[in-house]
Amino acid sequence: MASRLVQEGGRRHDPKYIKSLYERQKRVNESIIDFVGQSIIPVGARVLDACAGPGGLASAGAIDKWWVVSNDLARQFALEVKEKFKGSVVVSSATDLPYANGSFDAVFYVYAINNILRVGRVISETERILGDGGVMVVSDPGPSVWMSEVLLYWAAGGYEKSIEYFQNKDYSYEDYAAFVAKEFLGVPDDELKAKIHQINARATTTQDKKSVPFRVRELLEELYLNNLFSKARENGFVLEKAGVGVTALGQKTSPSDEQVWLSLANIHPINADLEEYKSIIGRIMDLRKNPGLIPGVSEDMVRSPQRIVYPVLVFRKQIGEHSSAN
Ligand SMILES: C[S@@+](CC[C@H](N)C(=O)[O-])C[C@H]1O[C@@H](n2cnc3c(N)ncnc32)[C@H](O)[C@@H]1O
């Protein structure tokens, strides 16, 4: 959540802005539920929304078909969910879940693992609480530009502004960068530093230099997806379905000209060999760079600076092939 807070600055206290974020997340969750579909998670299934925030799956009507537990680390969000929706609410960390082995049929992480960062730990906990054949759904927009700026500063200098955040923390930006490299991206620090350094060194014109944090972000995204797939595989998951959704802040066409969240009605499926993780990652990266290639994405969405492209990955825990030892 750190990056969000910094990026959104004072706006996070504006009730109108908060309401619009809730609206966006409701739509994102609706599109994900729709994409996963009943053939993968049948009616009556035991579903954990591991980082539900102020609404999550519950805000998108999941409780009408599944038995849903809305879990979150933040107590104030849990209280909000309890007040607004039906279903059970629990306060706990996704890195240490208080549920018995095999107690869920599906676990969702919507806009979540990119905040928690501990990819391996989250996936091994998920594997433990899922029954055989259980489903893990992961969907988030990946690393933020803010994270990219911090790592760029760490590897090559520049972008001091982003590290102001660490002034009041009991850990330094170097600690943060090392943690991100190990837990989120699954690569050694020196290797990551060298890669970022190279991107920075290649930028010569002013225009190139401006785009460096975005190039770094692309690198981080690719490493994150690689880490996610390899941790999923190590924990006995196979990819069953993949797609890409888009949401963007755009102009309403009706009289008021207000800014509203526009979303792709249906998540665009990725038609590639699901066992070929590299090609799935390649496809996600292509669509992230050029969302205009996705049917149903309007010009307004493509041009919006608030555009969010979110892959949706549906994994299934293989039956009997893996023990919860790790
Ligand atoms: C961007 S919000 C997304 C919420 C929700 N899934 C949605 O779609 O609107 C991320 C949520 O993750 C929660 N979170 C962060 N770290 C967590 C952890 N270790 N365990 C459980 N929840 C966590 C935050 O409190 C926040 O509510």
The ligand as an SDF file (V2000), in Angstrom:
LIG
                    3D

 27 29  0  0  0  0  0  0  0  0999 V2000
   -5.2840   -2.3160   -3.2020 C   0  0  0  0  0  0  0  0  0  0  0  0
   -6.1690   -3.0550   -1.8690 S   0  0  0  0  0  0  0  0  0  0  0  0
   -7.2120   -4.1670   -2.7520 C   0  0  0  0  0  0  0  0  0  0  0  0
   -8.4080   -4.6120   -1.9920 C   0  0  0  0  0  0  0  0  0  0  0  0
   -9.4080   -5.4830   -2.7130 C   0  0  0  0  0  0  0  0  0  0  0  0
   -8.9200   -6.8080   -3.0380 N   0  0  0  0  0  0  0  0  0  0  0  0
   -9.9930   -4.8210   -3.9250 C   0  0  0  0  0  0  0  0  0  0  0  0
  -10.0120   -5.4230   -4.9840 O   0  0  0  0  0  0  0  0  0  0  0  0
  -10.4490   -3.6840   -3.8110 O   0  0  0  0  0  0  0  0  0  0  0  0
   -4.9410   -4.0830   -1.1130 C   0  0  0  0  0  0  0  0  0  0  0  0
   -5.3680   -4.6270    0.2400 C   0  0  0  0  0  0  0  0  0  0  0  0
   -4.3930   -5.5450    0.7070 O   0  0  0  0  0  0  0  0  0  0  0  0
   -4.3570   -5.4500    2.1240 C   0  0  0  0  0  0  0  0  0  0  0  0
   -3.1100   -6.0640    2.5960 N   0  0  0  0  0  0  0  0  0  0  0  0
   -1.8400   -5.6130    2.4700 C   0  0  0  0  0  0  0  0  0  0  0  0
   -0.9780   -6.4830    3.0190 N   0  0  0  0  0  0  0  0  0  0  0  0
   -1.7210   -7.5230    3.4850 C   0  0  0  0  0  0  0  0  0  0  0  0
   -1.4100   -8.7520    4.1400 C   0  0  0  0  0  0  0  0  0  0  0  0
   -0.1450   -9.0830    4.4260 N   0  0  0  0  0  0  0  0  0  0  0  0
   -2.4180   -9.5730    4.4620 N   0  0  0  0  0  0  0  0  0  0  0  0
   -3.7160   -9.2650    4.1990 C   0  0  0  0  0  0  0  0  0  0  0  0
   -4.0660   -8.1200    3.5910 N   0  0  0  0  0  0  0  0  0  0  0  0
   -3.0800   -7.2560    3.2220 C   0  0  0  0  0  0  0  0  0  0  0  0
   -4.4720   -3.9620    2.3860 C   0  0  0  0  0  0  0  0  0  0  0  0
   -4.9020   -3.6900    3.7130 O   0  0  0  0  0  0  0  0  0  0  0  0
   -5.5160   -3.5640    1.3330 C   0  0  0  0  0  0  0  0  0  0  0  0
   -6.7960   -3.6370    1.8330 O   0  0  0  0  0  0  0  0  0  0  0  0
  1  2  1  0
  2  3  1  0
  2 10  1  0
  3  4  1  0
  4  5  1  0
  5  6  1  0
  5  7  1  0
  7  8  2  0
  7  9  1  0
 10 11  1  0
 11 12  1  0
 11 26  1  0
 12 13  1  0
 13 14  1  0
 13 24  1  0
 14 15  1  0
 14 23  1  0
 15 16  2  0
 16 17  1  0
 17 18  1  0
 17 23  2  0
 18 19  1  0
 18 20  2  0
 20 21  1  0
 21 22  2  0
 22 23  1  0
 24 25  1  0
 24 26  1  0
 26 27  1  0
M  CHG  2   2   1   9  -1
M  END
$$$$
